[in-house]
Amino acid sequence: MTLSEVLSFQKEHWEKTWSSAVWRYQFLYDTLAWLIKENWISLDTKFTPELQDKLAIKLLERRWLKDFLDWKLSKEQFMFNLSQEWASLPKDASWLSFYDWDAIWNKAWKNAYAYLDKALDNLV
C-alpha cells in the first residue's frame, strides 16, 4: 500500500474500532501523518517494512535516543519516554502503560519491561 492508502485505511478503521494503529510498529494516524509531513515523504511512497523501520527510528529519536546513547538520559527515563510512543511498553517497573487510563484497552505487555531493559543494557 502507498502511504496515502494507509492513511485512508486508518481513517476507515478508526470509525469502526476506535483505533488507527497499523502494521509493524502500530503507527497511529496522527503519528504517521506527522512523520510523513516532518520527513517530506511523498504520499505515493510504499509503506514497506524498510520504511516502517526508518519511521520507527524517527520515533526513537523523538523520544531522545541520542541523549540516551550519549549517557545524558537514564535508562529509566528513556524507557518512560518510549512508553509514551508505544502503549504496549510499560512506563516503569509497575508494568502499567503510560496510556493505561484511556478507554482503548491500552495495556502494557508485562514482560516488555524486562525485555526492553535487557535490550537497552546490550545497546550501551
C-alpha angles and dihedrals in degrees: 000000000000120000089254090056092047092052090049091049090050092054091051093044091050092056091054103038109014089241129098096181112136142181132335100348099025093245112199119221096250092046094049092046089051092049091050093050095041093051097038093238118170116242087229090066115114115246093233126169088253092055090047090054091050091049091048089054088053088055090050089051090049087057093054103267092156093054090048092050089047090054091246093116128049121240090243092053092047091050089050089051091051091051087062089058099042118035092202091065114084118240091225143335089304086080091226120138117241083236096045089122097061125096096240097085096253105175124168117236104250096221093047095087092056093045093045091046090053092045092051091048089055091047096059 
